Amino acid sequence: MSPSLAPRPSAALLSRLLLPSLLLATAARLYAQVPAPAVVEDKTIELSPFTVSTESGDRYHSADAISAVRVRAPLLETASTISVVTREMMDDLAPNRVFDVTRYIAGVQEGRGVQFQDRMIIRGFETQGGARTVDNFLQSADADNIDESVVDRIEVSKGPNAILSPAGAPGGSLNIITKSPSFRRKHLLTAQIGLFDSQKALLDMTGPIRGSEQFAYRMVASIQDTRRYWSSEADLRGRALAPMLSWKISDRTTLTMKLVASEHWIFREPLLIIDPSVTAATDKPFLAPRLAPKSLNGIQPWSHVGTHSADFFSVLTTNLNEHINLRFAGNGRYYFEDSEQNFLSTPGLSNRYHPRTGELTQDYTWAIMGGVPVSTFSPFFDPANIPNRGDIQATRRKTANLQADAVASYRFGEVSSQTVTGLGYSRQTGYGRGRNGVMPGIDLSNPDRRSTPVYGSTFSFYNANTYTNVQAYLNQRLGFLQDRLYVTAGLMHYDTRTTGRNVLTGAAPSVLDDAKDMWSASVLYKVRDNAALYYSRSKNASPVIANNLPLWREGVQDELGFKTAFFERKLSLNGSYFEISQTNVTVPNPAYQTDQTVPQTLVSDLNNHGFEVELMGSLSPDLSVIATYSQLKMRDSLGRKVRGVADNNASLLVNYRFKEGTFKDLAIHAGVSYSGRRAGDVPDGNFTALGVVKQVSFYLEPQYVTTLGFNYRWSQALLTRLTIDNVLDDKDYIAVAGGRVAGTGITTAPGRNLRLSTTFQF
């Protein structure tokens, strides 16, 4: 990483922050003197029911979504909880990853591995494993974060959704809607600098193709090269390129094609180990001696996750007549991961739980002698010689998806009818393989010593996987009492042939060749034009291969809630109570990072119930707000708290815009999100040698994350944003964890960050 990205004295830093704004301000004044290019006016064309409106009633509020059954529907009339993150909200917060904005959505919490995988927790269930969809197409649990530069909006659908994401977590799914070409010309150039997680440039150009009223284009390109908080040697690099084209074949038919290509280089994480004295009773867990929260602590700066992906989307929508609309869509995805990571090889924890209490004793091992537990002092690690290794991993996936949907809307006397039906086909082939490398032990008295692994000639693992899935669904909604009462039922048939093969052992592949029928049902009653009550029950199921065994992971949810809409649907207040259960939940075994003889995956059943309240939209023409609170009780089958899941969460985001007076053209936003006490790890197994349940060994303290931002529009062509993350500079505590050692997602909280961005419209 270039030394220029390291923090500098305040005067130098101030000049770096202000110079781009001054240059762009000068350019804007010169550009303002140039006549504006001709703009092709939009033709009035009826919006397809498969497309969401690009116009939102408020900066932080959208009145409709497509994530229920792939068809646009008013949120007030949807008998499930769907929250929408608008592009305007993303622009205010300048996110590096999806969670930077979804943290303000009710029921969403931070997942493990904050550097990659877009992992988060929705209603207690972590999204890793196939809960992210992009433009209605499921994406596997790949390590890449989607680049925010191509995102137009994010829809968070709560609960199992067999149509949108049959293989997703039952807590909910992310449906990321990418940008699309527009027939309204708009060219933007944005540059961002800051202390860390910044240094980014974005070009976004869209409009009609000159001389044609049928074609519109869009080109999005971004590049980032920055340091992370922990060290100037911890890099975050990425770039994306997304050319897009829309063709209005007729007033009824539109074809849109998009290519989204991106690659990322993401530093894995520093060496962090919880102090041996930290137990479940410790209010504020802390690191072991000689480990600094802002340091690589001996982890090599080459330790990274590298991802390369290319997605091609093609969508044809057509209106056969006033009643029937069709959608035909295809997606091809190529994903390749070439990572080289520096992992610890510290001892396993399985024999370090007290046989009679189930509590972890990090520096003691246990044995049963004559029926009596006997302990032996055995330090978990030697700070002068911490065993570690290098891992080279290559993962490749090729995926093909096809979808065909039809919606028919009729009215039979006093009864309205909407029928949505569709077919889906998906095929994926992939493999993952890796080799281990021998490295000298880490000496914390010399953490900057550089070393490289010596890799063996044989693979440490080599797994190959394929699946072929066929889906057919039917969703029927009937409206009664002048569309005040909606009754909806859906059925999904999911047929799969999923295989997993351990290439190294040469054993016969594990095969799940089976089918599942999933269903949903709901009733919604509008007690007023702007208020509704609803009940829904939904299911989903996904095939998984865990530890080379085929399994069905099934989820079910019951939800009871209310919805309201005020100020011409610019403000909503929604609430819900839910109960969710899921079988055969698979999570990575934290012990596998240091001991590769144990199972790679842990399997368990989970249950959860709770409630959410969410206020979103405009309180006045100048004031927008998001306010949420959620409470749940997530437990595994043995009654233990689930790793990373807090029982209580809350958030508040406020945006105020001055439209007159001294501060005209200035907007200010402020936000805070709260997470309660969370389990920091998952026990290494279920029972001790004496049959006692193993317990969670430590808990993360409750935490607040704050942000403050200022937007000032110098002219129609120039906008400057200043974003201050972690305003109170509450840093270096254990903010995220999936285990007691590095490699399981443990992360310390970064300090205050200042980021300045300038957007020039041309």
N, C-alpha and C positions, 0 to 999 in steps of 0.2 A: 504494500500500500504506500502510495506517495506520502512523504512527510507533510505535504501541504494540507492533508486532511486531518491532521492532528490539531487539538485545540491550541489557539495562539493567544497572546496577550490581548486584553480587551480592545485596545485601539486598533490593532490589526484586524481583529475579528469584526469590529464594527465596520471597517472599510470594506471587508469582504461581503458583509451582509448588504451594504447599501449600494455598492457599485453596480450590480446587475439592475437594480431598480432605476438608478439614475440613467444608465445607458438605454434601457427600454423606454423610460419616460421621454428621453430626447427623441428616440426613434418614433414614438407615438405622435409627438408634436409634428415631426416632419411628415409622417404618414397621413396625418389629419388634413394636410394641405393637398393631398392627391385625391382626385375624384374617385368615389367608390365604384367598384365594378358593378356591372348590371347584375341584377338578381332575378333568377327565374322564379316566378310566383308558384306556390304550391297549388295544384289543382285540388278541388274538393272531391275527395274520394272516401267512400265509407270505409271505416277501419275494420279490418278483418277481426273476427272473434278470437283468432289465434295470436293476436298482437296486442300488447298493452299500449296505452296512450303514452306518448312522450311528454305530454303536458301534465304537470302535477298541480293540484290545488294550492299546495304550500311547499316551501322548501323541504320540510321534513315529513311530508305526508302524501301518500298516494291513496286514491279511493278505490283502485282496482288492482287485481293481480291475476296471473295465469297459472299459478302453481297448484291449484286444487285438482283440476282434471285437464290441464294444458289448454284451457279455454279462458279467455278474459271474463272476469265476473266481478261485480261490486263486492268489496270486502264486507259491507253491511249485510249482504245476502248470502254469504258463504258460511256454512255451518262447520267451520274449523278456524283455528287461529293461524293467520298468516300476517307477518309483519314485513313491511317494505322499507329498505334503505334506499333513499333517493340519491341520484348523482350529485345533487346540490349538497347533501349532507357529507358525501365523500369528499367533495371539493373543499368544504370547510375544514375537515379533520385531516386531510392530506395523509391517508393511511399508507403504510408499507405492506400491510397484510389485511385480510378480510376482517379479522377479529378487532382491529382498531376501530371499526365502525359498528360491528354487530354487538360489541360489548354493551351498547345502549339499548338493545332489544331485550324484552322480558324473557327470562328463562335461559339466556345464553351466557355461558361462562368460558373461561380460558381453558384450553386443553394442554396436553403435554407437548414438548417439542416445539417451542414457540417460534423457532427459526424457520420452520418449514412445515409442509403438509396441511396448511390451512386448518389445523385441528382445533376444534372447540367442542364444548359440551352444551347440548340442547336438552333441556328438561332432564338432566342427569346422565344422558347417554353421550359418549364421545362419538364424534362424527367420523373418525377414522374407520375405514372399511367400506366406503362407498356411499356416503351421504351427500356428496357434492355433485350437483348436476349443473351443466352449462348449456344454456338454451334448450333445456328439457332433455338433455342427453346425460346419462350417468357416466361419471368418470371414476375410475378405480382409485384405490388408496395410494396414489402416487405421491412422491415426496415434494413435488413442486407446489409453490403458491401461485395462484392465478395472478397475473399482473394487473393491478388495479387500473392501469391506463386504458384497458380495453373494456372495462365494466361500465355498463349503463345504469344498472340497478341490481339490488340483491333482494330476493324474496325468501324469507325464513318461514318455512312451512312446519308447523308444530305437530308432533304425533306421527304415527305410521301413515305413509302415503303409498299405497300399492301401485298407483298409476304413475305418479311422478318418479318415485324412487322405491321400487319393490325390494331392492337389496339394501336400503338405507337403514340407519338406526331408528328405533321406534320413537326416540325423543323428538326427531325432526330432521329436516333436510334443508340444505342451502340450494336454491335455484338461482344461479348467477346468469343474468341477462346481459349479453354483450352489446356493445354499441352497434348501430346499424347505419347505413347510408341515409342521408336526408336530402330532400329536394330544396332545402333552404340552405344557402351557402353560409358556411362558418369555418373559419380557419383560426386555430389557436396554437400558440407556442408558449410553453410554461417552463421556467427554470427554477430549481429549488436548491438551496444550500443550507447547511446547518452544522451543528456540532458533531452529530453522528446520525446514522440511518437517513441520510439526506443525499446531497449531490446527485440530482436527478434532472433530466430534461425530457419533455414530452411535446410531441407534435401531433395535432389532431386536426385533420382537414376533411371537410365533407361538403357536398353540394351537387348540383346537377352537372352532367357532362355538357360542356359548351355545345350549343347547336342542337341539343336534344331535349325533349320533354319526357322521354321514356326512361332515361338512364341517370342514375345517381351513384356517386362513388363515396368512399370514405377511406382514408389512410391514417392509421394510428401507429406511431413509432415512439418508443421510449428507451432510455438508457440510464443506468444508475451504476455508480462506482463509489462506494462509501465505506467507512469504517463502522464497526459495532462499538457498543459502549465499553466492553471489557478491555479492549486493547486496540491500538492503531494497527496491529497486525491481524486483527480479526476482520476479515473482509465480508462485504455484501455486494455482489455484482449481479447485474441482470440487464437484459435487453429484450425488447419485444417488437414485432413488426406484424401489422394486421391490415392488409389490403381487403377492401370489401366492395361489392357491386350489387346494386338493385336494378331490376328491369321491370317497369310497369308494362307488362305485355298487353294489358287492357285495363279498363276501369275496374274490372272484376278480378284480375289475376296479376300476381306479383311474384317474381323470382328473386331471391336474395342469396348471394354466395359470399362466404367469409373464409379467409385463411388467417389463423392466429398462430404465429410461431414465436416461441420464446425460449430463452435459456437463462439459467441462474447458477451462480457459484455462491454458496452460503456456508460461512464458517460454522462448524458443528456446535461446539459449546466448550467452555473452559472446564478445567478439572475442579470439581466441587464435591466434597464429602461432608456429610452431616457429622457433627461432633458425637463421639460415643456416649457422652452423658445425656444427650437429648432423648427424651422419652415422650410418650403420649401425654404426660402431665406438663411438659415444657410449654410455656405460653408463647415464647418466641424462639423457634429453632435457630441454631447458629452453626457456622462452619467449624470444622476441626482446626486445631492450632496450625499456624503457618500457611493457611489457605486464605488468600485475599479475595474479597468479592469482586474487585476490579482488576483482574489479572488472568492470564491464561493458565497460570499455576503449573507450567510444565507441559501442557498440551501443545502440540506443534501447530504453527499457523497454517500448515498445509491441510489440516484436518477439515474436510468440507464435504458437503453434499452438492453434487453437480447434476443438474437436470437439463434436458433438451426435449422439447415437445413441439408438435405441429398438429393443429386441428383444422380440418376443413369442414365447413357447415354449408349445407344447401337446403333452402326451404322454399317450397312453392305453395302459395295459398291462393285459393280461388273461390268465388261465390257462384255456385251453379244457378241459384236464384235467390229470392228474398228469404227462403227458408233453409237452404242447405249450403254449408260451407265445407271445404275440404282443405286438408293440409298434408303435404308429402315432404318428408324431411330425411336427410341423410347426414351422417357424420363419420368421418374417418380420422382416427387419432393414432399418431406415432409418439411413443414416449421412450426415452432412453435415459438412464441414470448411470453416471460413472463417478462414483464417490470413492474418496480415500479418507478414511476416518481413523482417528487416534482414540482407542478405547482403553479403559482400565481392565486389568485382569486380576482384580482383587478376589479374595476367597468368596465362596458362596455363603449365604446366610442361613441355610436350611437347618443347620445344627447349632444355631446361635439363639434359639428361642428357649426360654425357660420351660422345661417340660410340664411344670405344674401350674404356671400362670399364663403361658402363651405370650409373654412379653419378650421383646427382642433385647438381648444383651450383646451389643455389638462387639465387644472385646473379649467375650467369653464363649467357649464352646461347651456343649453338654453331652453327657453320656449317661445311660442308665446302668447302674451296677447294683445287682441284688435288689432291683426294684426301687433304688434310691437315685435321684438325679445327682450327678457329680459334675462340677464345673472345672474348667481349665482356662487359666488366663492365656489368651491368644490374641494379641493385638490385630485388629482388622487390617491395618496397613502400617508400614514403616516409612515415616516421612522422608527418610534418606534413600529409600529404594522402593518406590511404589510400582508394582508390576503393571506393565501396559503393553499394548500391541498395536500394530497397524492392520487395518482391514481395507482391502480393495474390493469393491462391490460393483457389479454390472447388472443392471436390470433393464429388460426390454419388453415392451408390450405393444402389440398392434391390435387395434380395435376397429370394428366396423359396426355401424348402427343404422338401421332403417326404421322409419316410423310412418304410419299412415293414419290420419284421424279424420273423422267426419262429425259435424255437429248439425243437428236438425232441430229447428225451433218452430213450433206450431201453437196454435190456440184452438181448443175444441170447446166452443161455448165459453163457459166461465173458467175453464181449466187451461192453464198454459203448460206446455211440455217442452223440455229441452233434453234431447238424447245425444250423448257423446259416446262414440265408439271408436275403437282403433286397434291396430296391430303393431307389434314391435318385434324386431329381430336384432340380435346383437351377437357378435362373435369376437372372441379375444384369444390370442395366443401370447404366451409370455414365458420368460424365464428369469431367474435370479441366481447369481452365482458369485462366489467370493473366495478370496484367499487371505490367510493370516500372515502377518509379518512379525518377525522377532525384533524387539527393540530393547535398549538398556532401560533399567528402571528410572523413574523420575525422582530426582533429588530436589526437594523443595527449598534447599539452601542455594540451589543454582537453577531456578526455574526457567531461565532464558537459554539453557543449553539446547543446541539444535541436534537433532538426530533423525535418521531416516530408517524405515523398516527394511529388513532382509526377508523377502517373501519366498515361501516355499513353492515348489513346482506343482503341487496338487491343490485342488479346491477344498476349502473347509466346508462348503455347502454348495449344492447345485440342485435347485428345484425348478421344475417345469410345470406350467399350469395352462389349462385351456378351459374355455366354457363356450357353450352355444345355448342361447336363451331365446325362447319364443314366447311372446306375451299377446294376449287378446283381452280386451276389456270392454265393458259396457257400463255406462253411468246414466241413470235416468232420474230426472228431476221433474216433479209435478208441482204446479202452483195453484193454490185454492184461495177462495175468499178474496178475489181481486189481487192475487199475488201477495197476500199477507202471510200465508202459510205455505211453506215449501217442504216437501217430503222428497228425500233423495235416497237412492240405493245404487250401489256399484258392485260389480263383480270383476275380478281379475283372475285369469287362468295363466299360470306361470310354469312353463315347461323348461327344464334345464338338463344339460349334460355337462357336468363340471368334473374335471379331472385334476389330480395333483400327483406328481411323480417325483420321487427322490432319485435323481440321476446317479448319485454316487453309490447307493446301495444296489441299484439295478433291480429293485423289487417291483412287483406289478403295481401299476398306478392305482391310487385310490379314486373311485368313481362314484359320483352321485348322479344317477340317471333317474330322474323322478319329476313329479309335477305337483304343484300346490294350487288350490283354489283359495283366493283371498277375497274378502268382501268388506264393504263399508255401508253404513246406514246412518241417516241423520234426519232431524226434523228442526225447522227454524220457523219461528213465529214473530212477525213484526208487530209488536204491541202498539207502536206508533210508526209514522213514516221514517223516523230517525232513530228507532230503537228496536232491538230484536233479542229474543231469547232462543237458545238452541241446545240440542243434545246430539252427540255423534258417537259412533263406535266404529273403529277402524282397525285393520290388521295389515301386517305385511310379513314376508318371510324371505330369507335369502339363503342360498346354498353356500356353504363354506367348507374348506378343507383345513382342519386344525390338527396339527401334529400328525399329518398324513391320514387323518380319519375324516370321512365325509359326514357332514352334519347339516341339519336345517336349523337356522336361527330364526325364531318366530317371535313377533312382537304384537301386542294388542293394547289398545287404549280406549278408555271411556272418558268423554269430556262433556262438561256442562258449562255453558257460559252465556255472557250477554255482550251485545255490541251496540254502540251508539255512534251517531254522526251529527255534528253541529256546523254552523256557519257554512252552509252550502257544501257540506262534506269536506271541509278543510281541516276539521278537528274530529278526532275519534277518541272515545274512552271505552276500552274493552276489558273484560275480565273473564277468567275461566278457572274451573276446577278439573283436575285430570287424575286418572289412575292408569299406570302403565306397567306392564310386565314383559320380560323378554327371556327366552330360553337360549342356552348355548352361546352366551356372550363370550367373545374371544378378545383377549387383550395380550399384548406382548409380555412375556414373563421377564420382570426386571433382573432376575438372577441370570438370565441367559446372556446378558451383556458381559458378565465376568466369568461365567461358568457355562460353557457350551455343551456340557453333558446333560443338562436339565432340559425339560420340555421347552420348546421355543414359545409356546402359547399356553396361557391359562384359560380355562373354560369354566363358566359359572352361570347361574341364573340370577336375574336381578328384578327387583320390584321397586316401584316408586309411586308416590302420590303427592299432590301439592296444588297450589293455586298461583295465578299470575294476574296482575293488573297493569295496564299500559295506557298512558295518555300520549297522544301523538298528533301534532299539527299546529295550527295557528290560534293563539289566544286573542290576537288582534292583527291588523294588517302589517304591523311592524315587529311582532313578537311571535317566534316559533318555539315550541318546546317538545321535548320527549321526556317523560317521567315514567319509570317502571318500578315494580316491586314483585318479587317472586319468592315463594317459600315452598320447599319440597322436603320429602323424607325418602332419600335414596339409600337402599340397603341391599346387601347381597343375601344369598340364601342362608347365611349363618348370622345375619343380623349386624354385620360390620358396615361401617361407612365405606363408600366407594371412593377410590382414589381421585382426588382433584375436584370432588363435587361438594359445594357448599350448600347448606340447608337454606341460607338466606342470601339474596342478592338484590341490589337496587341500583338505579342509575338516574341521572338527571342531565339533560343537555338543553341549553337555552341559547337562542340566537335573537339578537335585537338589531334592527336596522334603522339608522337615522335617515329620515327622508327630507328633513328641512333643518334650518338653523345652522349653528356653527359647525356641527359635526355631520352635516349632510354628506351622504355617500360613504359614511363609515358604518361598518357592521361589526358587532362584537359577539362572540360566542364563548360560552364557558360550560364545561362538563365535568362530572364526577361519576365514577362507577364504584360500587362497593361489592366485595365478596366476603362472605363470612368464613368461619373456620372450616378448613378442608383437610381431609386425610392426605398425608404426604406420600404414602406408599401403599402398595398392595402386599399383604403378607406373602411370604415365600412358602406357599402351600396352605393347607387348611387346618391340619391338626399336628400337635406335637406327638412324641413317642408315647405319651401317656393319654392321648386322646383328647387333649385340651385344645380348644380353638385358638389358633395363632391370631394375634391382635395387630392392628395398625400400630406402627412403632413411633410415629410422630405426626403432628398436625401443623399446618401452616396457619399463621396468625391472620386474623381479619385484615383486609387491606383496602385502601382507597387509591384510585388512579384518577388524576386530575388533568385537565387541559384548559387552555385559555387561548383565544385567537382573535386577531383583528384583521378585517378586510377593508381596504380602502380603494375605491374606484376613482382613479385620477381623471379618466375620460371614458368614453364609450369603448375605447380600444385598449385600455390599460387598467389592470387590477393587481394590487399587491396584497399578499397575505403574510401575516406573521403568526406562527403557531408556537405555543409554549407547552410542551408536554411535561408532566410531573411538576406542576407549578410550585409545589411546596418542597421539592427536592428531597422527597422521602425515598431514600435509596438504599441499596446493598443488602436489604433483607431477603430471605428466601421467598420469592414471589410465586414460583411454579415448581412443582416436583412430582416425579413419578416413582421415585425411589431415593435411597440414601446416598447414592453415588452418581457421578457423571455418567451420561449415556442413557439415562432413564427420563430425561426431560427436566432435571433440576436446573433452575435458573435464578440468578439474583436480580433484583429490581434495578433498572437503569436509573441514573440521575436525571436532573433537569436537562431538557433538550430544547434548543431554539432553532426553528426552521423558518427561513424566509423564502417565499416563492413569488414570482412575478409572472403574470399571464398577459400576453400581448395578442390582441385579436387583429387579424389583418385580412 
